[in-house]
Amino acid sequence: MKLLFLCCLIIILQFKIFSQVETVPTDRQIYPFLKSMQNQGVLINYDDIILPLSRSTIQAAFREIESNLFKLSLAEQQLFTKLKEKINDNQQTEIESDGETSSALDYFLSEHQKHLYSFSDTTFSFYIDPILESKFI
């Protein structure tokens, strides 16, 4: 009985230890904004070498930007507010949707950049876009 309890305890602890981190996809508008904040000196602890970033890392960057909000122009402050709301809304809708999938029409009507084929992993993103040309002789 003790052996069974010990085995169950080890299995349960492993699930907690190897939990996954929720990341923000690399095609989101947040990454160019964070890079521009780094270039302006508003965001000091940001490095865009390893993408995608976790939500907690992006929220930490937002807290750092919020402490230096006076350095931003009015347009940048509005964009910051919009992106911060989007991150919070995305987190809420993912919790509320409980795994429901969106329709193909929602994908085509959304504002994010579309590709013929896209593949994103934690360390690699790959996109294929066709180049069409018409020439008259």
DOKOL-116986 format. One line per field, with one value per residue (C-alpha): residue number from 1; residue in one letter; x negated, y negated, z negated. Coordinates in nm, 4 decimals, decimal comma. Each point is the difference from the previous one (the first is absolute). Example, Ala and Ser with C-alpha at 12.3 -4.5 7.8 and 13.67 -1.06 7.14 Angstrom:
BEGIN
seq = c(1; 2) $
type = c(A; S) $
xx = c(-1,2300; -0,1370) $
yy = c(0,4500; -0,3440) $
zz = c(-0,7800; 0,0660) $
***
This chain:
BEGIN
seq = c(1; 2; 3; 4; 5; 6; 7; 8; 9; 10; 11; 12; 13; 14; 15; 16; 17; 18; 19; 20; 21; 22; 23; 24; 25; 26; 27; 28; 29; 30; 31; 32; 33; 34; 35; 36; 37; 38; 39; 40; 41; 42; 43; 44; 45; 46; 47; 48; 49; 50; 51; 52; 53; 54; 55; 56; 57; 58; 59; 60; 61; 62; 63; 64; 65; 66; 67; 68; 69; 70; 71; 72; 73; 74; 75; 76; 77; 78; 79; 80; 81; 82; 83; 84; 85; 86; 87; 88; 89; 90; 91; 92; 93; 94; 95; 96; 97; 98; 99; 100; 101; 102; 103; 104; 105; 106; 107; 108; 109; 110; 111; 112; 113; 114; 115; 116; 117; 118; 119; 120; 121; 122; 123; 124; 125; 126; 127; 128; 129; 130; 131; 132; 133; 134; 135; 136; 137) $
type = c(M; K; L; L; F; L; C; C; L; I; I; I; L; Q; F; K; I; F; S; Q; V; E; T; V; P; T; D; R; Q; I; Y; P; F; L; K; S; M; Q; N; Q; G; V; L; I; N; Y; D; D; I; I; L; P; L; S; R; S; T; I; Q; A; A; F; R; E; I; E; S; N; L; F; K; L; S; L; A; E; Q; Q; L; F; T; K; L; K; E; K; I; N; D; N; Q; Q; T; E; I; E; S; D; G; E; T; S; S; A; L; D; Y; F; L; S; E; H; Q; K; H; L; Y; S; F; S; D; T; T; F; S; F; Y; I; D; P; I; L; E; S; K; F; I) $
xx = c(0,0000; -0,2830; -0,1677; 0,3180; 0,0385; -0,3634; 0,0355; 0,3160; -0,1694; -0,2985; 0,2275; 0,2075; -0,3100; -0,1359; 0,3049; -0,0603; -0,3727; 0,0327; 0,2855; 0,0043; -0,0299; 0,2541; -0,1760; 0,1134; -0,0377; -0,2757; 0,2327; 0,1619; -0,0429; -0,1499; -0,3496; -0,0715; 0,1375; -0,2291; -0,2974; 0,0751; 0,0270; -0,3402; -0,1492; 0,1375; -0,1479; 0,3375; -0,0302; -0,3420; 0,0390; 0,1296; -0,1760; 0,1665; -0,2406; 0,2204; 0,3572; 0,2863; 0,0175; 0,2221; 0,2955; -0,1644; -0,3141; 0,2086; 0,1984; -0,3278; -0,1143; 0,3332; -0,0515; -0,3441; 0,1465; 0,2794; -0,2544; -0,1593; 0,3270; -0,0930; -0,2767; 0,2526; 0,1799; 0,3788; 0,0287; -0,2345; 0,1976; 0,3215; -0,1622; -0,1334; 0,3479; 0,1480; -0,2623; 0,0344; 0,3779; -0,0506; -0,2306; 0,2467; 0,2989; -0,1743; -0,0725; 0,3638; 0,1488; -0,2310; 0,1154; 0,3671; -0,0022; -0,1111; -0,1574; 0,2607; -0,1399; 0,0743; 0,1393; -0,1983; 0,1978; -0,1295; -0,3542; 0,0462; 0,1780; -0,2590; -0,2671; -0,3110; -0,2345; 0,0967; -0,2350; 0,0492; -0,1701; -0,1325; -0,1640; -0,0970; -0,1858; -0,1606; -0,3324; 0,0895; 0,2521; 0,0433; 0,2228; 0,0693; 0,1480; 0,0534; -0,1263; 0,2331; -0,0905; 0,1762; -0,1899; 0,1449; -0,2138) $
yy = c(0,0000; -0,2371; 0,0820; -0,0804; -0,3292; -0,0898; 0,0777; -0,2101; -0,2868; 0,0078; -0,0013; -0,2923; -0,2046; 0,0489; -0,1688; -0,3099; -0,0088; 0,0287; -0,2412; -0,1860; -0,3742; -0,1867; -0,2045; -0,2850; 0,0843; -0,1799; -0,1579; -0,2280; -0,3784; 0,0126; 0,0980; -0,3010; -0,2268; 0,1538; -0,0326; -0,3689; -0,0550; 0,1648; -0,2230; -0,3115; 0,1058; 0,0428; 0,3782; 0,1034; 0,3689; 0,1167; 0,2325; 0,1085; 0,2843; 0,2660; -0,0176; 0,0647; -0,1423; 0,1229; -0,2077; -0,0599; -0,1366; -0,2351; -0,1144; -0,0705; -0,2068; -0,1860; -0,0811; -0,1400; -0,2088; -0,1194; -0,1306; -0,2040; -0,1052; -0,3690; 0,0659; 0,1133; -0,2180; -0,0176; 0,2453; 0,2458; -0,0283; 0,0782; 0,2975; 0,1214; -0,0205; 0,1886; 0,2763; 0,0336; 0,0374; 0,2549; 0,2142; -0,0073; 0,0620; 0,2911; 0,1572; -0,0413; 0,1316; 0,3017; 0,0776; -0,0569; 0,1812; 0,3226; 0,1419; -0,0995; -0,0440; -0,3066; 0,0189; -0,0543; -0,3178; -0,1486; 0,0680; -0,1796; -0,2974; -0,0489; -0,2685; 0,2161; 0,0666; 0,2973; 0,2412; 0,2817; 0,2325; -0,0753; 0,2162; -0,1235; 0,1866; -0,1182; -0,0546; -0,0256; -0,1818; 0,0712; -0,1832; 0,0496; -0,2843; 0,0246; -0,2710; -0,0442; -0,2066; -0,0752; -0,1267; -0,0973; 0,0438) $
zz = c(0,0000; -0,0848; 0,3295; 0,1948; -0,1857; 0,0674; 0,3731; 0,0264; -0,1821; 0,2363; 0,3069; -0,1319; -0,0822; 0,3508; 0,1532; -0,2092; 0,0729; 0,3794; 0,0544; 0,3326; 0,0471; 0,2115; 0,2685; 0,2238; 0,3731; 0,1885; 0,2572; -0,2595; -0,0040; -0,3492; 0,1131; 0,2288; -0,2741; -0,2628; 0,2369; 0,0603; -0,3767; -0,0409; 0,2729; -0,1727; -0,3338; -0,1695; -0,0277; -0,1265; -0,0839; 0,3394; 0,2419; 0,3243; 0,0726; -0,1581; 0,1279; -0,0716; -0,3501; -0,2780; -0,1132; -0,3365; 0,1699; 0,2142; -0,3021; -0,1841; 0,2997; -0,0053; -0,3689; 0,0833; 0,2842; -0,2288; -0,2501; 0,2835; 0,1640; -0,0085; 0,2584; 0,2632; 0,2510; -0,0025; 0,2926; -0,1715; -0,3235; 0,1887; 0,1736; -0,3346; -0,1532; 0,2969; -0,0158; -0,3761; 0,0341; 0,2793; -0,2122; -0,2884; 0,2306; 0,1736; -0,3349; -0,1086; 0,3254; -0,0026; -0,3524; 0,0862; 0,3351; -0,1672; 0,3138; 0,2580; 0,3508; 0,2108; 0,3499; 0,3200; 0,0657; -0,3269; 0,1183; 0,3318; -0,1569; -0,2742; 0,0199; -0,0398; 0,2896; 0,2149; 0,1747; 0,2472; -0,2477; -0,3464; -0,2613; -0,3465; -0,2669; -0,3214; 0,1750; 0,3691; 0,2190; 0,3704; 0,2511; 0,3707; 0,2011; 0,3764; 0,2307; 0,2935; 0,3003; 0,3225; 0,3026; 0,3310; 0,3080) $
***
